[in-house]
Amino acid sequence: MSLLYNICIAIFNWILPLIGLLSPKLRLFVNGRKSVFETLKAKIVSGDKMIWFHCASLGEYEQGVPVMEVLKQKYPEYRLLVTFFSPSGYEAKKNSKLADIIVYLPIDTVANTKRFIKLVQPDLAVFVKYEFWPNYLKVLSSKNIPIVFISTTFRKDQAFFKWYGGFMRATLQKVDHFFVQDEVSKELIKTQRFTNVTLSGDTRFDRVSHQIEMNNEVDFISEFVNGRLCIVIGSSWPEDEEVFINFINNAPKHVCFIIAPHEIKDASVTALTKKITNTTVLYSNKEDKTLKEFQVFVMNTIGYLSRVYSYGNIAYVGGAMGTGGLHNILEPATFGIPIVIGKNFEKFREAKQLQKLAGLYSVSSTKEFSEVMNKFINDQKFRERTGMIAGHFINSNTGATKVIVDYIDAKFNKK
């Protein structure tokens, strides 16, 4: 199986230039990897102490941030390398000041992995959530470099737990420790006789809990909301729009809306605003406008959503009406506001937990959306009670970062 995997991954690496012709995103995926080794050679000096974090994409990066921040503070003599698999993560964070070096992860071929590890020579490798690359883990293990997986989840349908999953189970054996998000994951991996596992929880709770301590004021949003009841619609997709547009168009005047669509290209934003009949202003044309006179504010920009949620009385988080995947419900929850989502959230543990606690409500139609929103708007006690549950959910699930860092401290102190 190892031979077959290496043949397949080598073929994939060889045809990458052709793959890059298929779409702009794939072109970024391909072109971004062309200069990785040159970048590493230029930025790494012999003798550098290095901690390496690998994140598949932006979501995993956000999960890794709390641990990165603590390690940077505790071990300033170490440099921090962050790698991404996908363009969406790399493009969003390539200029982050948190890491010393940020590059794409070279494809998991035998040659690439040996070259990468020889250049980087990390003292610790931290993989966030998943991305079990067999050759990287094999080379790291052969060099006795500690390998830690954090905020990891396991599911029964993964190859590790199938009769044909021997090769992937052998890959897991290279890992020094797994920090998993939930009891289900812990019990699953223990069925394969792994004992190097700790139920730490999800570092995202630590990440979002810090947000409430920051300055979340956004001047133009303050001007727009102007004391009105505010519904924040975050990371919405066209499927979500079909559910909420009618409600917005018929909403009472004392209610205002902030929409932060997932896709902010001009064509997508234009398609959205054409459906809205209430007064609407865009981030891109807000200048010289009296913002409080508008009922809808469309955020056709990025970087504000986590702060914008602080202005909300109610949040709708997009992604679950379609198949794109539910976006981050923890960001609004940390501000203690009720959350509404779409119907497809079976794979999102935190959404199921919060729904069970009655801090989150799921809708599957325009009618259900209107009913839930009207209930929240008209019943202040219900709204505040639901929001309190959401806020408590965040506070009661923090602490994963400390568990992980304590383990890393022990590893480093043994050196």
N, C-alpha and C positions, 0 to 999 in steps of 0.2 A: 504493500500500500504506500509506503514511503517513496518508493521508486516512481510509482504512478503519479503521486502528488507532485513530485519534483519535475517530472516530464510535463505535466499539465501547467504548472506555474511558470516553467521556462517558456513554454509556447505562448502563454498569456503575455509574458513580459516581452517576447519577441514581436508580437503583433500589436503592441501598445500604440505605435505610431499610426497604424491604420484605425484603431479605435478612436483616436483623437480627432479623426475627421468627421465623426458622427454627430457631434454636438459641441457647442461652446463649453459646456461644463466638462465633458470628457476631454476636451482640448486642454483645459486647465489641469485636469487630472494627469495628463501625459506630460505636458510642457513643464509643469511644476516640478517634476521629478528629474528633469534633465540635468539640473545643476546642483543637486543635493550634495554629492560627494565633494564638489569643488567648494561649496559653501562651508561644509564641515572642515575641510582642510584649511580654509582661510580663517575660520573663527575659533578653532580649537588649538590651543598651545600645549606642547608636551608637558605633562605633569599636572594638567588641569584635573581637579576633582569634579566629577560629573554625576548628577542625578537625572535620569531619563524618564520622562512621562510620555506614554503613547495614548493618544485619544483618537477614536475613529472619526469623530466629527465635533461640531460645536457643543452639542448636548453633553457629551462625555468630557469635553474640556471644562465646562461649567462644574461638572461633578468633581473634577480634579483640582479646581482652583483652591478650595479651602485647605487641602493638604499641601499644595504647592506653596501657598502663602506662609503656612506655619514652618515648613522646612526651610524656606528662604530666610526666615527670621532666625531660626534656631541654628542653621548651618550656613552662615554667610560665606564661608570659605569654599562652598560647593557652587558650581555653576549649574544652571537648570536648562536642560534641553527638552523641548516639546516637539513631538512629531504628530502629524495628522495623516489619516488615510484619505479623507475626502476633501474636495475643494471648498465645500461649504464651511468647514471648520477652519481650514488654513486661510482662506481669503478673509474671513471675519477677524482672525486673531494674529495674522502674520506680523503686525506691528505692535503687539502687546509688549508692555515693558516688564511684565511679570517674569517672562523667560529670557534667558540670555541668547538662546538660539532657537529658532522655530523653522522647521523644514517639513516637507512631505516625507512619509516613510517609504523608502524604496521597496519595490515588490519583493515578496518573500522567497526569492531564489537562493540557492546555496551560495552562489558567488556574492550576491548583494549583501546577504546577512553577515557573512564573514568579513567583508570589507567595511560594512557599517560599524560593527562591534569593534573591529581593530582600530578604526578612526576615533570612535567615541570613548571607548574603554570606560563605560559607566560603572560607578560604584554601587548603583542600585537601579533597577528597572521597575517602573510602576506602570501597569496597564490598567486603564480605567474601563471598568464594566465588562468588556469582552475583547474581541480581536485576539484569538488564540492562534498566532502564526507559528506553525511547527518549526520552521528553520530558525527563526529568531530565538525561540525558546530553547531550542537545542544548542545553539551556539552560546547563549548566555549561561546555560547550565554547565556546559563543558568548561567555561571559564570561571566557574564558581561565583558568578555574579548573582546576588539575591534578586529574585523575581517575585513581585507582589501584585496581586490583582485586587482592586478596590471597587466598591459599589457594584459588585458582580451579581448577576442573577442567572439562575439555571432553570430550564424548562424541560419537561419530560420528552418533548418532541425533538430535542437536540441530539446530535449524533453520539455524544458522549454516553447516552443512556440507551442506545440501540445495540442490537446484536452485532451489527457491522461496524461499531464505533471503536474498535480496538486501537486503531492508529491515533485517533483523537484523544482517547483516554491516556495513551502513552504520552501524548503531548502535555496533558495536564500534570503528569507526574514530574515534569520539569519545574513546576511552580513551587516556590517555598511556602507561600501562604495565600489563602483566599479570604478576603473580607466581603461577606455577602450581605445583600440587602434584607433578606427575609428568611424566615424559618423554613419555608418550602425549599428554597435553594440549598440551605444547609443540609436538610435531610436528604435531598436528592443526591448531592455529591458524596454524602456519607454512605449511600448505597453502593458506591464504587470503592469503598474502603479508604476514602480520603479522610484523614483526621486533622490535617493542617488547615482548618477552616474556622473562622470566627464570625458570628452574627454581629456585625457592627452597625447595620443600618445604612441609610443612603446619605452620602455627603452633601447631596443637594439641599437637605434640610438645614445643614449648617450654613451653606452658601446663602440661601434666601433669608435665613433668620438674621443675618448681618445687615441685610438691606434696610430693615426698619430702623437701624441705628444710624443710618447715613442721612445726609441732607437730600431729601427727595423732591425738593421744590423745583418746579419748572415754571418759569415766569409766564410764558404764553398760555400754559395749561391753566394756571391759576386765573388768568384773565378770562379765559374761555368758560370755565366752570362757573365762576362768580356766584358761588353759594347754591347752585342748583343740584338736584339729585343727579348723580352721574353714573352711567353704565359704560364700563370699559369693555370693548370687544377686542380681544387680543389674538393675533396670529390667525385671522380668519381666512378661509378658503371659499371658493365659489359655492361649494355645497352648503357651507354655513350661511352664506348670504341669502340663499333661498329660504332659510328658516327665519332670519331676523329682519330682512328688509321691510316686510309688511308692517311689522311692529314699529319700526322706526318711523315709517311714513305716517303712522296714526298715533304716535306717542303724544301724551300731554305736554304742554309747553314748558312745564317746570322740570322736565326731564331732559338732560342732554346726553349725547353719545360721543365717545371717542373710539374710533375704529382704527386699529393697527393691523392692516392686512398682511398676510404672509408674503404675498407677491406685490412688490411695489413698483414694478415696471409701469410706464405711462399707460400702456394699453389696458392693463389689468385694473389700474386705479380709475381710468376713464369709464370702463365697463361697470365698475362698482358705483361710481357717483351718478351715472346715468339712471340708475335704478332708484336713487334716493330723491324724494320730492321735497323733503324738508330742507331748510337753508343749510348749506354745507360749505365748509372752508377746508382747504388743504394746507398741510404744513408748508408746502412749497410756495403758496401764494398768500400766506398769512400777514405779510407786512402791510402796514397802512390800513389794516382792517380793524373794525371794532369787534373783537372776537366774541364778546358776550352776546352779540346780536344773532349769532349762529347757533343752530341746535345740534349740528353734527360737525365733528372735527376729524378729518381723515389724516392719519399719520403716514404720509408717503415718504417715510424716512426710517432709519433704524437707530437703535441705541437708547431709546427713551422708555420703552415699554415697562421695564421693571420699576421705574419711578412713577410713571403715569398711573399704574395700578393704585398708588397711594391716594389718588384723587377719586377712586371709584367707591360707590356704595354697593355696587353689584358688578360682578365680572362674568363675561361669557368667554370661555377659552376655546379657540377653534381647533379644527383638525379631526374631530371625532364624528362629524356628520358624513364624511367621506372615508377614504381608505388611506389618506396621507399620514395619519397618526396624530393622536392627541398631543397638543403642545403643553407647555409647562403650567400646571395648575398650582404649583407651590408658590410661584411669585405673587399671585394675588392673595393666596391663602395667608401668607405671612402678615398681610395688612388687616386680617380679620374681617374679610368681606365674603359674602356668600358667592358660590361659584356655580355656573350653569355650563353644561357641555352637551355635545351631541351623543349619539347612541352607540358608537363603535369604540368602546374603551376596555374591552375584555383583557387586553394584554397590559393594561396600565394599573399596576397594583395599588399605587397611591390613590388613584381615582376611585377604585372599588372600595378601598378602606374609608375614604372620606364620604362616599355616598352612604355607606353602612352607618356612619356616625351622624348622618343627616346634615353634613356641612357642604354637600354638593348635590346638585340635581341634574339628572339627564333628561334631555328632550329628544323626540324623534320627528317632530313636525312643527309647522308654523303655529298651529293651534296650541300645542303643548308649550312652545316657547312663550307665546303671549300669556297663557294662563300662569306660568311660573313667574314671569316678570311682573305681571300685574299684582300677584300675591306679594312679591317682595316690595314693590313700590307702595302699595296701599297698607301693608301691615308692618309698621316699623319694628315692633317687638319681634316678629318672626324673622325679619331681615337681620336684626342685630344678634338674635340668638344663633341663627345659622352662621353668621360671620364669626361669632365668638368660638363656635365649634371648629371652624376652619383655622383660626389663629391658634387655638389650643393644640390642634393636630400638629402644627409645625413645631411648637415649643416642646411637645412631648416626644418628638422624634429626633431631636438634635443629639450630638455627641459622637457621631461616627468618626469625625476627624481625629478626636483625641485618642480613640481606640487604635486607629491606624498609626498615628504618629508615635504613640507609646511603643508599639511593636518595632517601628523603624529605629527609634531611639535605642532600643535594646540591641538591635542588629549593629548599629554604628558604634555603640559603646563597647562591643566585643572586639572591635578592630584594634 
